[in-house]
Amino acid sequence: MDKFTSEEIKALREYLEKLNALHNETPPERLTPEEWDEAMNAIQETGKIPAKYAGRIGESEITVQSEIVDGKHVYRPEGVTKRAYYDIAQEAYNRRFIELGEEYQKPVEKAILSSLTEEKQEHNPQGERLEDIIKRILENPEILRELEKEARRLEKRELPALGALPNGEALNFLYRVLSGKSGRIPANGQTKHDLITPDFKANGDLTITRKTDKGQTTIEIKKAGLLFGKSNKGFTKVLTFVMQEMAFQNFPLRLGFPLKAMIDLGIYKNTSNAARGLRDFFGRQKDISIGGKFKKGREIVASTQGLLFFHLDITKSGFATLGANPEMNWDFFASYFTIFPSWAYKLNVNAFLLVRFIFFIARQRTEEIKRNEKFKISLDAVRENLGLPAPEEVKNRRYREAIVEPIEAAIEEIETEANLHPETKDYAFTMTLARTETSKINEWLQGYLEIGLKRDFAETFVRIATEREEKQAQWEKAKQAELAKLEAKAEYAAKKE
């Protein structure tokens, strides 16, 4: 087998991940045979593409040397220019396969030549699928040793006590769904100009529209109903861990980490449970599709829709790899960064969600933190984000059992666990529960949780989050530059044709 460099190995892995992602992706809506018949009849009668199919059918002029006339094949030496019509959705989908081949042309060609020039093979490579050729190459003992070196390098690193965590509106609403019991998303925001409108459909899809003075964001979680009414404790923690790893490894197409990392953090007690939990996370996220769009005026600024991960592999040694969706707009899904203390993974689910929510809100209040070293979160907002019922949903008026005690218990658990980690004293934050001593639940929920942060912590918070966002911006800029090159190359090739 030809010698492959580490860069070529990386390129082949990326190519295989992207190819699998395209195969697993739901193709865009194409015209049905009936629609084609209707469209072509109208085109023949009027010479124009019907308005109802505008944007779905394209046309181009081609030169043909022969055509069918009265059922007979007629050859025309001069050639005849005719208009050809094609399905734009299908064309765009096919073009992405072509562009993928062009992007990884050199390593893929080397892989093909390598398979054809091998003298000792147990099977004939002729007719072998390209995916199988690459898989076989990546399973070669020499290359496996290179991949194991990379795995060992990742095993040696540790998440910092206070690490960057991707966050954003789409991700936050997903957490709201995970913590909810029936898909109820309250129609209110943080300000009077903030309107949230949820639409939970009978088929289980959930659409959430949020309008502010900055624009309109629509979040879509298809098959969200599969998450309602289930215990999502493991799913929620693994999602947070995976997103931290995505940030730590700069959003790779192939995310790798040892299962031991989840055990060390306290998510699971042993390797078997960690493997089972990761498989459960992967399987459940494959059943749902996440995305949305952000509009400013009439312009769509950002848009995405799809699965997060297409592939999972866990080795016997306990090393896991997740194949990320290369078409996912991660900048939309997790549009900014906050921070997250590693000890929070040891908490029960309500306390864990509260820590995550505190830092989600803190990232939006950085100026307030720098000025006052504190900010407030309403108890009603805490209730909503922990997935606790609204007062009108509580049976027999057992408000204390259903709402008050879970919130107070979460606060106490966070304070207790934080005190067990003196190494994070510089990252400490305080929580002061300010509420009315009353039996009336609506009055109690008008209270708030005051979060206090020392000035050093506030500066650290802003610095970590800002640095990570700058790195993400650089990565996104490089990615867009590479995509622009591919587009220019495709346009040039099309003109030559």
Order of alpha helices (4+ residues) and beta strands (2+ residues): alpha-alpha-beta-beta-alpha-alpha-alpha-alpha-beta-alpha-beta-beta-beta-alpha-beta-alpha-alpha-beta-beta-beta-beta-alpha-beta-alpha-alpha-beta-alpha-alpha-beta-alpha-beta-alpha
